Amino acid sequence: MGSLADTYQLDDPNTGTINKQGFADYLAGMRQVVEGIRGKTDDPLLNLTEVVTQEEGGILTAWCSWAASGTPIQGSGLIKVGDQGVISERLFTTPSCPKHSQPWGSIRAPRISVPPAK
């Protein structure tokens, strides 16, 4: 959690806004939901597409699609990163993604830089 900015906010359409202090519980809840659907496996929690990034004014904005393999849970995320760490994540889920009363969401993705078009 050290890479999250003190003002970090995660916006999840299923659970609302999560701050830095609530992120560990949120991620644990997500893991519990995923394992409840697919069982415990050695597979990664999430599979990610390539990450598209753009840097402007000292803020890196990243986007990727994600899916929890073996489940209908999938969507995309928009992540903002600054000098202080991850500032925000906004999740979007597909219509086939089940709604849960328990939290679930995204994890940090590797960054692949794509230079802006000139």
C-alpha positions in Angstrom: 0.0 0.0 0.0 3.1 2.2 0.1 2.6 3.2 -3.5 -0.8 4.8 -2.8 -0.9 8.6 -2.3 -2.3 9.7 1.0 -5.3 11.2 -0.9 -5.8 8.1 -2.9 -9.4 7.3 -4.0 -10.8 4.2 -5.8 -14.2 4.6 -7.4 -15.9 1.3 -7.9 -19.4 1.1 -9.4 -20.2 -1.8 -7.0 -18.9 -0.5 -3.7 -18.5 3.3 -4.1 -15.4 5.2 -3.0 -12.5 3.5 -1.2 -9.7 5.5 0.3 -6.1 4.5 1.1 -7.0 3.3 4.6 -9.7 1.0 3.2 -7.8 -0.4 0.2 -6.3 -3.5 1.9 -9.8 -4.6 3.1 -11.2 -3.9 -0.3 -8.5 -6.0 -2.1 -9.0 -8.8 0.5 -12.7 -8.7 -0.2 -12.1 -8.9 -3.9 -9.9 -11.9 -3.6 -12.6 -13.6 -1.4 -15.3 -12.9 -4.1 -13.1 -14.2 -6.9 -12.0 -17.3 -5.0 -15.7 -17.9 -4.1 -16.5 -18.1 -7.8 -13.5 -20.0 -9.2 -12.0 -21.6 -6.1 -8.4 -21.1 -4.9 -5.9 -21.4 -7.7 -2.3 -20.4 -8.5 -3.6 -18.1 -11.3 -3.1 -14.4 -10.9 -6.0 -12.5 -9.3 -6.4 -10.4 -12.5 -5.3 -10.7 -16.1 -4.6 -7.3 -17.7 -4.3 -6.1 -21.2 -1.5 -3.9 -22.3 -1.5 -0.6 -20.4 -1.9 2.6 -22.4 -0.4 5.7 -20.7 -0.2 9.4 -21.2 1.8 11.9 -19.2 0.7 15.4 -18.8 1.7 18.0 -16.3 3.5 15.5 -14.1 0.5 13.2 -13.9 0.6 9.8 -15.6 -2.8 8.5 -16.7 -3.0 4.8 -17.5 -5.8 2.7 -18.9 -6.2 -1.1 -19.2 -8.9 -3.8 -19.4 -8.8 -6.4 -16.7 -10.6 -9.7 -16.0 -10.6 -12.2 -13.1 -10.0 -15.5 -15.0 -12.6 -18.2 -14.4 -15.2 -15.6 -13.4 -17.5 -13.2 -15.2 -15.8 -10.3 -13.4 -14.2 -8.0 -15.9 -13.9 -4.3 -16.9 -11.4 -1.6 -17.3 -9.7 1.0 -15.2 -8.4 4.5 -15.4 -5.5 5.1 -13.1 -3.7 8.4 -12.2 -0.2 8.5 -10.8 1.9 11.4 -9.6 5.0 12.0 -7.6 3.2 11.1 -4.4 2.1 7.7 -5.8 -1.2 6.3 -7.2 -3.7 9.2 -6.9 -6.8 7.5 -8.1 -8.4 4.6 -9.9 -11.8 4.6 -11.6 -13.2 1.2 -12.4 -15.7 0.4 -15.1 -17.3 -3.1 -15.3 -19.0 -4.8 -18.1 -22.8 -5.5 -18.1 -22.1 -9.3 -17.6 -20.1 -8.5 -14.4 -22.1 -9.5 -11.3 -22.8 -6.9 -8.7 -21.5 -7.9 -5.2 -22.2 -6.5 -1.8 -18.6 -7.4 -1.0 -15.9 -5.1 -2.4 -13.8 -6.1 -5.3 -11.7 -4.0 -7.8 -8.4 -3.6 -9.5 -4.8 -4.0 -8.5 -1.8 -2.0 -9.8 -0.7 -2.9 -13.3 2.7 -2.8 -14.9 3.0 0.4 -17.0 3.7 0.3 -20.7 4.4 3.8 -22.1 2.9 4.8 -25.4 4.2 8.2 -26.6 1.5 10.7 -27.4 0.7 11.3 -31.1 2.4 14.4 -32.5 
